[in-house]
Amino acid sequence: MQTTWIKVAGITAIAALLMFIARFLLGGPEDTWRCVNGSWVRHGNPASTPPVTPCGYIP
């Protein structure tokens, strides 16, 4: 019975670690500027000012 709880706790810990990796390491930046319908929109709380290049500009 005790080994069952240890297995469940281990599986839960591994699942939590995988969710952490997926969210924070693979999820991309949260505090940035995004181009939406031709204008720069804040996403999160970016420390920088909006980009000076036109939105949708491809060099």
Contact map, one row per residue, 1 for C-alpha under 8 A:
11111000000000000000000000000000000000000000000000000000000
11111100000000000000000000000000000000000000000000000000000
11111110000000000000000000000000000000000000000000000000000
11111111000000000000000000000000000000000000000000000000000
11111111100000000000000000000000000000000000000000000000000
01111111110000000000000000000000000000000000000000000000000
00111111111000000000000000000000000000000000000000000000000
00011111111100000000000000000000000000000000000000000000000
00001111111110000000000000000000000000000000000000000000000
00000111111111000000000000000000000000000000000000000000000
00000011111111100000000000000000000000000000000000000000000
00000001111111110000000000000000000000000000000000000000000
00000000111111111000000000000000000000000000000000000000000
00000000011111111100000000000000000000000000000000000000000
00000000001111111110000000000000000000000000000000000000000
00000000000111111111000000000000000000000000000000000000000
00000000000011111111100000000000000000000000000000000000000
00000000000001111111110000000000000000000000000000000000000
00000000000000111111111000000000000000000000000000000000000
00000000000000011111111110000000000000000000000000000000000
00000000000000001111111111000000000000000000000000000000000
00000000000000000111111111100000000000000000000000000000000
00000000000000000011111111100000000000000000000000000000000
00000000000000000001111111110000000000000000000000000000000
00000000000000000001111111110000000000000000000000000000000
00000000000000000000111111110000000000000000000000000000000
00000000000000000000011111111000000000000000000000000000000
00000000000000000000000111111100000000000000000000000000000
00000000000000000000000000111111000000000000000000000000000
00000000000000000000000000011111000000000011100000000000000
00000000000000000000000000001111100000000111111000000000000
00000000000000000000000000001111110000000111110000000000000
00000000000000000000000000000011111000011110010001100000000
00000000000000000000000000000001111100011110000000000000000
00000000000000000000000000000000111111111000000000000011000
00000000000000000000000000000000011111111000000000000010000
00000000000000000000000000000000001111100000000000000000000
00000000000000000000000000000000001111110000000000000111000
00000000000000000000000000000000001111111000000000000110000
00000000000000000000000000000000111101111100000001100010000
00000000000000000000000000000000111100111110000000000000000
00000000000000000000000000000011110000011111110000000000000
00000000000000000000000000000111110000001111110000000000000
00000000000000000000000000000111000000000111110000000000000
00000000000000000000000000000111000000000111111000000000000
00000000000000000000000000000011100000000111111110000000000
00000000000000000000000000000010000000000000111110000000000
00000000000000000000000000000000000000000000011111000000000
00000000000000000000000000000000000000000000011111100000000
00000000000000000000000000000000100000010000000111110000000
00000000000000000000000000000000100000010000000011111100000
00000000000000000000000000000000000000000000000001111100000
00000000000000000000000000000000000000000000000000111110100
00000000000000000000000000000000000001100000000000111111100
00000000000000000000000000000000001101110000000000001111100
00000000000000000000000000000000001001000000000000000111110
00000000000000000000000000000000000000000000000000001111111
00000000000000000000000000000000000000000000000000000001111
00000000000000000000000000000000000000000000000000000000111
